[in-house]
C-alpha cells in the first residue's frame, strides 16, 4: 500500500501533523493551519485520513484540557472552601508567612496533580504529533492515542460531493 502513495502526498500529510505545532505561535493554530492544508488536498485518500486524524486528535486534546482546567478550578475552590484556617494564611509585610502552611497541603497536592495531568497531555501531544509525522513521511497510516473521532472516516473510502451522493442513491421501491 505504501508504494501507491505519491511523495507529495506523504509530504502534505507530514506537514498537516507538523502544522499543529503552530499553536505555540498563535492561538488555535493547531486547528486552523492543519484544516487549511487538509482542505487543499482532501481528495487524496492518504492526506484525507491523516488530516482527519490530526484534527480529531487536536480537538480531543483541547477538550481534555478544558475539562482538566474546569476540574482544577472547581477542585481548588471546593477544597479551599472546606479548609478551616485557624488564622489567615497570607504573606504579610516583608513577605513573612502568616498562618500554618500545613493547612494548605490539600490544595497544593490537588494543584500538583492537575499540573502533572496537564503536563502529561502536553507530552502526549508532542509524542503523538512527532510519531504521526514520521509515519506519514514513511507512507504509513497512524492512529493517535486517546482520540475521539469527531470527523469520521468515509465508510466507502471515496470522497463524494453531495450531488454525487444524491445521484447514486437507489430509487425507493413501492
N, C-alpha and C positions, 0 to 999 in steps of 0.2 A: 504494500500500500504506500510506503514512503517513496517508491520510485515514481509514482504517478503525480506526486506533489511537486509543483514547479518551485524553483528557487525564490522568485519574487514573492510567492505565497508564504513561504517559510519566513522571509524577512518581514513581511507585513504582520504576520501572526506574532512574531517575536517582538516587533515594535508595539503592538497592541498591549502586550503584557508589560513591557518596559515603560510604556507611557503612563501606567498607573502611578509611577513614582513622581509624576508631575504634581501630585497632591502636596508635596513638600515645598513647592514653589508658588502655587496659587490654589485657593480654595476650590474644592470639588473638581480639581484637575484629574483625579483618579476616575471620574465618571465621564467628563467632557471629552478629553483627548482620546481615550480608547473608543468612545462612541463614534467620534468623527472618523477615526481610522477604520473601524469596523464597518460603518455605513458605506465607506468608499469602496470596499472590496467584499461586500456582503454576499455577492453572487458566487464566490468561490467557497465550496463546502468546507475546506480546511480552515480558511480565515474566518468563516462564519462560526464554526464550532469554537475556535479559540476566542473570538470576540465575545460570544455568549458566556463562555467560562470566565473570562476576565471580568466582565461586568457583573455577573452573578456573584463572584467572589467579593468584589469591592462593595456591592450593595449589602451583602451578608455581613461583612466586617463593619460597615457603617452602622447597621442595625445592632450588632453586638456591642459596639462602642457606646451607642446611645443608651442601650439597656444598662450597660455597666455604669455609665455616668449617672443615670437615674437612680439605680440601686445604691450607688455610692453616696449620692447626696441625701437620699431618703434615709439611708442607714446611719450616716453621721448625724443627721438631725434627730432621728429617733433615739439613738444611743445618747446623744447629748442631752436630750430632754429627760431621759431616765436617770442620768447621773445626778447624784446629790452631793454637790460640793459643800464642804463644811464652811469654807470661806472662799471668796472669789479667787479664781485662778487666772492670773494675768501677769504681764511684765510691768512692773512699776517703774518709778523713776530710776534712771541709770541702769535700766534693763535688769533689775533684780527680780527674780522669780518670786511671786507671792502665791501661796497655796501649795497643795500637795500634788506633785506631778504624778504620783502613782494612781490618782483618781482618773487621770486621762488615758490610762493604758487601754481600755476597751476601744476608744475612738482611734487611738494610734494603731492598734492591731488591725482594726477593720479597714482603716485607710491604707495600710501597707498591703493588705490582701487585695484590695481593689486596684492599687497601683501595680501589683505583680500580675494581676489578671490583664490589665491594660498593656503592660509590657509584653506579656505572652502573646497578645493579639498583634502587637507591632512586630514581634519576631516571626509570628506565623505569616504575616503579610510579606515580610522580606523573603522568608524561605519559599513561600508559595509562588511569588512572582518570579523569583530567580529560577526556581525549578521549572515553572511553566515556560519561561523564556528559553531555557536550554532545550526542553522537549520540542518546542515549536521550531527552533532553529535546526533540530535534527529531523524534522518532518514527522514527529510523533504527536499523538493527542495526549492531553493532560487533563486530569480531573483534580481540581483544587479540593483540599480537605475542608470540612465544616461548611460547605457551600449549600445555600438554599437556592434551588433553581427557580428564579423569578422569570427569566427569559428561557422558555423551554426549547429544546431542540426540535427541529422539524421532523415529525414522525416518518414522512415519506423520504426524507433525505434530499428532497428537491425544493428549492425555494420558488414558490409560485406567487404571482401577484393575485390580488383579489379577483380580477377579471378572469384570469386563467382558472382559478379555483371555481368560480361561478360557472364557467363554460364546461368544466369537467364533471360537474355534478350529474348524477343519473336522474332521469326523469322518473317521478314517482309513478308507481303502478296503481291502477284503480282497484 
